[in-house]
């Protein structure tokens, strides 16, 4: 009989069907729209996801601006520390000079005390400036952590947006390959659930599945020519060739395979499926289940 890999077309998202673009047994090309599901909620979800991506980008920009401003603060704090260090060095020199003058009796106690006070003040100013530098540099680590968090939020938002975009694309169901839509159960206005079969799709690529007896396979091998007679077209003979022979009998892969080890064994000649493909694509309508009489030339 004629065989094909039929496809059950089903919904991947829930929603009301707004359009059924094909009718029963209509021939369609790969990628052609078969039906559409209301996408209003999914478009809104995508818009919200895109807004989250934009907000994440804005947060990254804000943190980058803070990093730049913080670099300027660090540079300013370091200059202030350099100034305080220079002032402290001068104060140390003044204090030393005043102490030497006081020891020689050419300086006054008041001048020495004033120099000592200035030295202490400049030392405190340097300590404060260095603390400001350390605090400014410590803030960089905080901003770097915020930057990593913002990047993580961006990746999360982009993943959510991509998922929303994929979900939105699933509201439009298209033909997977060239073929015909058949057994359509979908109707405009009905509510589709994920996994619900809405129609069957029969690909244009069909072949012959011939169940030969195992005793007929001794000389049969891939590539041998085949004359194909189809019951629906009795006046024509189509040509093909053996593509492959199944590794096992038909019953071995059935729902309830035979178990010959139980009961009384009766030997029965088994049937083995043989795949036969057409040399040229037939110019007639063929569908799974149509009866065929193939003749394989083995000599």
Residue pairs with C-beta under 8 A, 6 or more apart in sequence:
1 208
1 209
1 288
1 289
1 290
1 291
1 292
2 206
2 207
2 208
2 209
2 230
2 286
2 287
2 288
2 289
2 290
2 292
3 206
3 207
3 208
3 209
3 275
3 288
4 202
4 203
4 205
4 206
4 207
4 287
4 288
5 203
5 205
6 200
6 201
6 202
6 203
6 288
7 176
7 179
7 200
7 201
7 202
7 203
8 197
8 200
8 201
9 34
9 173
9 181
9 197
9 198
9 199
9 200
9 201
10 194
10 195
10 196
10 197
10 198
11 37
11 173
11 192
11 193
11 194
11 195
11 196
11 198
12 170
12 173
12 194
12 195
13 37
13 42
13 167
13 170
13 171
13 192
13 194
14 191
14 192
14 193
14 194
15 37
15 38
15 39
15 41
15 42
15 171
15 191
15 192
16 37
16 38
16 189
16 190
16 191
16 192
17 35
17 36
17 37
17 38
17 186
17 187
17 188
17 189
17 190
17 191
17 192
17 198
18 36
18 37
18 38
18 188
19 33
19 35
19 36
19 188
20 34
20 35
20 184
20 186
20 187
20 188
21 32
21 33
21 34
21 35
21 36
22 28
22 32
22 34
22 35
22 181
22 184
22 199
23 181
23 184
24 181
24 182
24 183
24 184
25 180
25 181
25 182
26 180
26 181
27 178
27 179
27 180
27 204
28 34
28 175
28 178
28 179
28 180
28 181
29 175
29 178
30 174
30 175
30 176
30 177
30 178
31 174
31 175
32 174
32 175
33 172
33 173
33 174
34 173
34 174
34 175
34 181
34 199
34 201
35 173
35 186
35 198
35 199
36 171
36 172
36 173
37 170
37 171
37 172
37 173
37 192
38 171
39 168
39 171
39 172
42 164
42 167
42 168
42 171
43 168
45 164
45 167
45 168
46 161
46 164
46 165
46 167
46 168
48 164
49 157
49 160
49 161
49 163
49 164
49 165
50 161
52 157
52 160
52 161
53 154
53 157
53 158
53 161
55 157
56 150
56 153
56 154
56 156
56 157
56 158
57 154
59 150
59 153
59 154
60 147
60 150
60 151
60 154
63 143
63 146
63 147
63 150
64 147
66 143
66 146
67 140
67 143
67 144
67 147
70 136
70 139
70 140
70 143
71 140
73 136
73 139
74 133
74 136
74 137
74 140
77 129
77 132
77 133
77 135
77 136
78 133
80 129
80 132
81 126
81 129
81 130
81 132
81 133
83 129
84 122
84 125
84 126
84 128
84 129
84 130
85 126
85 129
87 122
87 125
87 126
88 119
88 122
88 123
88 125
88 126
90 122
91 115
91 118
91 119
91 121
91 122
91 123
92 119
94 115
94 118
94 119
95 112
95 115
95 116
95 118
95 119
97 115
98 107
98 111
98 112
98 114
98 115
98 116
99 112
99 115
100 107
101 107
101 111
101 112
102 108
102 109
102 111
102 112
173 198
175 181
175 201
176 201
176 203
177 203
177 204
177 205
178 203
178 204
178 205
179 201
179 202
179 203
179 204
179 205
180 201
180 202
180 204
180 287
181 199
181 200
181 201
182 199
182 200
182 201
182 202
183 199
183 200
184 198
184 199
184 200
185 197
185 198
185 199
186 192
186 198
186 199
192 198
202 287
202 288
204 281
206 278
206 286
206 287
206 288
207 240
207 243
207 275
207 276
207 277
207 278
208 226
208 228
208 240
208 275
208 276
208 277
208 278
208 292
208 294
209 273
209 274
209 275
209 276
210 273
210 274
210 276
210 292
210 294
210 296
211 250
211 271
211 272
211 273
211 274
212 220
212 271
212 272
212 274
212 296
213 269
213 270
213 271
213 272
214 249
214 269
214 270
214 271
214 272
215 269
217 245
217 272
217 274
219 298
219 299
220 242
220 245
220 274
220 296
220 298
221 242
221 245
222 241
222 242
222 243
222 244
222 245
223 241
223 242
224 241
224 242
224 296
224 297
224 298
225 239
225 240
225 241
225 296
225 297
226 239
226 240
226 241
226 242
226 276
226 294
226 295
226 296
226 297
227 237
227 238
227 239
227 294
227 295
227 297
228 237
228 238
228 239
228 240
228 276
228 278
228 292
228 293
228 294
228 295
229 236
229 237
229 238
229 292
229 293
229 294
229 295
230 236
230 238
230 284
230 286
230 290
230 291
230 292
230 293
231 290
231 291
231 292
231 293
232 284
232 286
232 290
232 291
233 284
236 284
238 278
238 282
239 278
239 279
239 280
240 276
240 277
240 278
240 279
240 294
241 276
241 277
241 279
242 274
242 275
242 276
242 296
243 275
243 276
243 277
244 274
244 275
245 272
245 273
245 274
245 275
246 253
246 272
246 273
246 274
246 275
248 272
249 270
249 271
249 272
250 270
250 271
250 272
250 273
251 257
251 258
251 270
251 271
274 296
276 294
276 296
